[in-house]
Amino acid sequence: MANRLGLSLQQKIPISAGARVYHLPLPSSISITCARNRSCGYRNSTPRRLVLGIGAGLWAQFMSMAGNIGGKSFIASARQKGEIEQVLKNVDWPEQFPFKEEDFQRFDESPDTSFYEAPRFVTHIDDPAIAALTKYYSEVFPPSNTPGVVILDMCSSWVSHFPAGYKQDRIVGMGMNEEELKRNPVLTEYVVQDLNINPKLPFEDNSFDVITNVVSVDYLTKPIDVFKEMCRILKPGGLVIMSFSNRCFWTKAISIWTSTGDAEHVMIVGSYFHYAGGYEPPQAVDISPNPGRSDPMYIVYSKKLASA
């Protein structure tokens, strides 16, 4: 039976239990419940309008779209390895993209160039999650030094988590901070570009074999434009790998992301592929190395249609 995309959502969805956020100074402090129902501790006597989740009314009870599997709801069982991989099976997508403009608002709408101006030579997921992602790449990437293979690492930084020693004649990084990109040893070239200002990719049609994006899809405010551009620059049959965890800079993540949990995130990313067009039906993989003990890690991937 097809997973039906339900639109009977509550007006707001609280941040899911277990969600993790990076603690950053705020322009004015607020109090918000975060990981495991702990408070992040930001308080101020002057209340601020919190935009997190304001657009979630479109997909609240988000996982009602998928019904139940084995008598368990996705929300209850999202952490059980294997359940995530069922989220995108036979989805009955609505005819029109179900999100609104407010779903892509952020708490901090200041220029992203300012936010990313200072380099951050840190990793944004823990070591077991990094190892799981690197292992996955080693299983799906073209062999190292394959003639003609070109890879784009979108929203890249000083590290791409590719397998050790992995090389191709052309591996392009696209990111927001030049100092970080300069330090990335796997890249043969890089481009500094804010995709939220300009989603047009500066590459020729049908020129890339693989596109990767690590823990950054939640920051895209024009995702359909970006996914259409990825499809344009991919070679027919080219692979897109979107990976994410439950960590984020919550002030810069889109509201529909911060208002939902892991299984919903899989559906959100899957919807980007579907509504952009030109891709095979997206699929999800749970590569979380130690569920409940280290950062979860999820993949949503698709390939460009041979006829696109």
C-alpha positions as CSV (number, residue, x, y, z in Angstrom):
1,M,0.0,0.0,0.0
2,A,1.3,3.4,-0.8
3,N,2.5,5.7,1.9
4,R,0.0,8.5,1.8
5,L,1.2,12.0,2.5
6,G,-1.1,13.4,5.2
7,L,-1.9,17.1,5.4
8,S,-3.9,17.1,8.6
9,L,-1.1,18.5,10.8
10,Q,-1.1,20.3,14.1
11,Q,-0.4,24.0,13.9
12,K,3.1,23.5,15.4
13,I,5.3,20.5,16.1
14,P,7.7,20.7,19.0
15,I,11.3,19.9,18.4
16,S,11.6,16.1,18.6
17,A,13.1,14.5,21.6
18,G,16.7,13.6,21.0
19,A,17.2,16.4,18.5
20,R,20.6,18.0,19.0
21,V,21.5,21.6,18.3
22,Y,24.7,23.6,18.4
23,H,24.7,26.1,21.2
24,L,25.4,29.5,19.7
25,P,25.1,33.0,21.2
26,L,21.8,34.5,20.2
27,P,21.1,38.2,19.4
28,S,18.7,38.0,22.3
29,S,18.3,35.0,24.5
30,I,15.3,32.7,24.5
31,S,14.3,29.5,26.2
32,I,13.7,26.5,24.1
33,T,13.4,22.8,24.8
34,C,16.0,20.8,23.0
35,A,17.9,17.5,23.4
36,R,16.1,15.0,25.6
37,N,13.8,17.7,27.0
38,R,16.6,19.7,28.5
39,S,16.5,23.5,28.2
40,C,19.3,25.1,26.3
41,G,19.3,27.8,29.0
42,Y,18.8,30.9,26.9
43,R,16.5,33.2,28.8
44,N,15.6,36.8,28.6
45,S,12.8,38.9,30.2
46,T,12.0,40.3,26.8
47,P,10.2,37.6,24.7
48,R,11.1,37.2,21.1
49,R,8.9,35.8,18.3
50,L,10.2,32.3,17.7
51,V,9.7,31.2,14.1
52,L,10.7,27.6,14.5
53,G,7.9,25.5,13.2
54,I,5.6,28.2,12.0
55,G,5.1,26.4,8.7
56,A,4.8,23.0,10.2
57,G,1.0,23.3,9.9
58,L,1.3,21.9,6.4
59,W,2.8,18.6,7.5
60,A,2.0,18.2,11.2
61,Q,1.4,14.6,12.3
62,F,4.0,14.5,9.5
63,M,4.4,10.8,9.5
64,S,0.7,10.0,9.2
65,M,1.6,10.2,5.5
66,A,3.3,6.8,5.9
67,G,0.7,5.1,8.0
68,N,2.0,2.4,10.3
69,I,4.6,-0.3,9.7
70,G,4.2,-3.4,11.8
71,G,1.7,-1.6,14.0
72,K,4.3,1.0,15.1
73,S,4.2,4.6,14.0
74,F,7.3,6.1,12.4
75,I,7.6,8.7,15.1
76,A,7.7,6.0,17.8
77,S,10.1,3.8,15.9
78,A,12.3,6.2,14.0
79,R,15.4,5.2,16.0
80,Q,14.9,1.5,15.3
81,K,17.4,0.7,12.5
82,G,15.5,-0.3,9.4
83,E,12.4,1.7,10.0
84,I,13.9,4.9,8.5
85,E,14.5,3.0,5.3
86,Q,10.8,2.4,4.9
87,V,9.8,6.1,5.0
88,L,10.2,6.6,1.3
89,K,8.8,3.3,0.1
90,N,5.9,3.9,-2.3
91,V,5.0,7.4,-1.2
92,D,1.8,8.8,-2.6
93,W,3.1,12.3,-3.1
94,P,0.6,15.3,-3.4
95,E,0.4,16.8,-6.8
96,Q,1.8,20.1,-5.6
97,F,4.9,20.8,-3.4
98,P,3.2,20.9,0.0
99,F,5.5,23.4,1.7
100,K,5.0,27.2,1.9
101,E,7.5,30.0,2.0
102,E,7.4,30.3,5.8
103,D,8.6,26.7,6.1
104,F,12.0,27.9,4.9
105,Q,12.4,30.8,7.2
106,R,15.1,30.7,9.9
107,F,15.3,32.2,13.3
108,D,18.4,34.1,12.2
109,E,17.7,35.7,8.8
110,S,20.9,37.8,8.9
111,P,23.2,37.2,5.9
112,D,24.7,33.8,5.8
113,T,28.0,35.3,4.6
114,S,28.3,36.9,8.0
115,F,27.5,33.8,9.9
116,Y,30.1,31.7,8.0
117,E,32.7,34.5,7.7
118,A,34.9,33.0,10.4
119,P,36.3,29.6,9.6
120,R,35.3,26.7,11.8
121,F,37.8,23.9,11.7
122,V,35.6,21.5,13.5
123,T,33.5,18.5,12.6
124,H,29.7,18.6,13.0
125,I,29.1,14.9,13.7
126,D,30.9,12.6,16.1
127,D,33.6,10.2,15.1
128,P,31.5,7.0,14.8
129,A,29.0,8.9,12.5
130,I,31.9,10.2,10.4
131,A,33.3,6.6,10.1
132,A,29.9,5.3,9.0
133,L,29.6,8.0,6.3
134,T,33.2,7.3,5.1
135,K,32.4,3.6,4.9
136,Y,29.2,4.3,2.9
137,Y,31.1,6.5,0.5
138,S,33.7,3.7,0.0
139,E,30.9,1.3,-1.0
140,V,29.1,3.6,-3.5
141,F,31.8,5.9,-5.0
142,P,33.4,5.1,-8.3
143,P,36.9,3.6,-7.7
144,S,39.6,6.1,-7.0
145,N,41.4,7.5,-10.0
146,T,38.7,6.4,-12.5
147,P,39.2,8.3,-15.7
148,G,36.6,10.9,-16.4
149,V,34.9,10.8,-13.0
150,V,34.0,14.3,-11.6
151,I,32.6,14.8,-8.1
152,L,31.0,17.9,-6.5
153,D,30.9,18.2,-2.7
154,M,28.2,20.8,-2.0
155,C,28.2,22.9,1.2
156,S,31.8,21.7,1.7
157,S,34.3,22.8,4.2
158,W,37.8,21.8,5.4
159,V,36.9,18.1,5.3
160,S,34.6,16.0,3.1
161,H,34.8,12.6,4.9
162,F,35.8,10.8,1.7
163,P,37.7,7.6,2.1
164,A,41.4,8.0,3.0
165,G,43.5,8.6,-0.1
166,Y,40.5,8.9,-2.4
167,K,41.3,10.8,-5.6
168,Q,39.8,11.8,-8.9
169,D,41.1,14.1,-11.5
170,R,38.4,16.6,-10.6
171,I,36.8,16.9,-7.2
172,V,35.1,20.3,-6.7
173,G,34.1,21.8,-3.4
174,M,31.4,24.4,-3.0
175,G,31.0,26.2,0.3
176,M,30.7,29.4,2.2
177,N,34.2,29.9,3.7
178,E,37.3,30.1,1.5
179,E,39.7,29.4,4.3
180,E,38.0,26.1,5.1
181,L,37.8,25.1,1.4
182,K,41.6,25.8,1.0
183,R,42.3,23.4,3.8
184,N,40.3,20.5,2.3
185,P,42.9,18.0,1.0
186,V,40.6,16.0,-1.3
187,L,39.5,19.0,-3.4
188,T,41.1,19.8,-6.7
189,E,39.2,23.1,-6.9
190,Y,36.6,25.1,-5.1
191,V,33.9,27.7,-5.5
192,V,32.6,30.1,-2.8
193,Q,28.9,30.6,-3.2
194,D,25.9,31.2,-1.1
195,L,23.2,28.9,-2.5
196,N,20.5,30.7,-0.5
197,I,21.2,33.9,-2.5
198,N,22.2,32.3,-5.8
199,P,21.1,28.6,-6.3
200,K,22.4,28.6,-9.9
201,L,25.3,26.3,-10.1
202,P,28.3,27.6,-12.1
203,F,28.8,24.3,-14.0
204,E,28.0,22.9,-17.4
205,D,25.1,20.5,-18.0
206,N,25.8,16.8,-17.6
207,S,29.2,17.3,-16.1
208,F,29.3,15.5,-12.7
209,D,29.1,11.8,-11.8
210,V,28.5,12.2,-8.0
211,I,27.2,15.1,-5.8
212,T,27.6,14.9,-2.0
213,N,26.2,17.1,0.7
214,V,27.0,16.4,4.4
215,V,24.8,17.7,7.2
216,S,23.8,20.9,5.3
217,V,20.6,20.2,3.4
218,D,18.7,21.6,6.4
219,Y,20.1,25.1,5.7
220,L,18.8,25.4,2.1
221,T,16.1,28.0,1.8
222,K,15.6,27.3,-1.9
223,P,15.9,23.5,-2.0
224,I,13.8,22.9,-5.1
225,D,15.9,25.3,-7.1
226,V,19.1,23.7,-5.9
227,F,17.9,20.2,-6.6
228,K,16.9,21.2,-10.1
229,E,20.3,22.6,-10.6
230,M,22.0,19.4,-9.3
231,C,19.9,17.4,-11.8
232,R,21.0,19.7,-14.6
233,I,24.7,19.3,-13.9
234,L,24.6,15.6,-13.2
235,K,25.4,13.2,-16.0
236,P,22.5,10.8,-16.8
237,G,22.6,8.1,-14.1
238,G,24.6,10.4,-11.8
239,L,24.3,9.9,-8.1
240,V,23.3,12.5,-5.4
241,I,24.0,11.6,-1.8
242,M,22.4,13.8,0.9
243,S,23.5,12.8,4.4
244,F,22.4,14.3,7.7
245,S,22.2,13.7,11.4
246,N,20.2,15.3,14.1
247,R,22.6,18.2,14.7
248,C,22.3,21.6,13.3
249,F,23.0,25.3,13.9
250,W,19.3,25.7,14.8
251,T,19.2,29.5,14.2
252,K,20.2,28.9,10.6
253,A,18.2,25.7,9.9
254,I,14.8,26.1,8.2
255,S,11.8,26.0,10.4
256,I,10.2,22.8,9.0
257,W,13.5,21.0,9.9
258,T,13.8,22.3,13.4
259,S,10.1,21.5,14.0
260,T,10.4,17.8,13.1
261,G,12.4,14.7,13.7
262,D,14.6,12.2,12.0
263,A,12.0,10.3,10.0
264,E,10.3,13.5,8.9
265,H,13.7,14.8,7.7
266,V,14.0,11.8,5.5
267,M,10.6,12.6,4.0
268,I,11.5,16.3,3.5
269,V,14.7,15.5,1.6
270,G,12.9,12.9,-0.4
271,S,10.3,15.5,-1.4
272,Y,13.0,17.7,-2.7
273,F,14.1,15.0,-5.2
274,H,10.5,14.2,-6.2
275,Y,9.3,17.8,-6.8
276,A,12.5,18.9,-8.5
277,G,11.9,16.3,-11.1
278,G,14.4,14.4,-13.3
279,Y,15.4,11.9,-10.6
280,E,14.6,8.3,-9.8
281,P,12.4,7.7,-6.8
282,P,14.6,8.7,-3.7
283,Q,15.7,6.0,-1.3
284,A,16.7,6.2,2.4
285,V,19.5,4.4,4.2
286,D,20.1,4.4,7.9
287,I,23.8,4.1,8.5
288,S,23.7,5.1,12.2
289,P,26.6,3.2,13.8
290,N,25.5,2.9,17.4
291,P,21.8,3.9,17.7
292,G,21.2,5.7,20.9
293,R,24.9,5.8,21.8
294,S,26.3,8.1,19.1
295,D,25.1,10.5,16.5
296,P,22.6,9.0,14.1
297,M,23.4,9.2,10.4
298,Y,21.0,9.0,7.5
299,I,21.3,9.0,3.7
300,V,18.7,10.0,1.2
301,Y,20.0,9.4,-2.3
302,S,18.8,9.3,-5.9
303,K,20.1,9.1,-9.4
304,K,19.4,11.3,-12.4
305,L,17.1,9.6,-14.8
306,A,18.8,8.4,-17.9
307,S,16.3,10.3,-20.0
308,A,16.5,13.6,-18.1
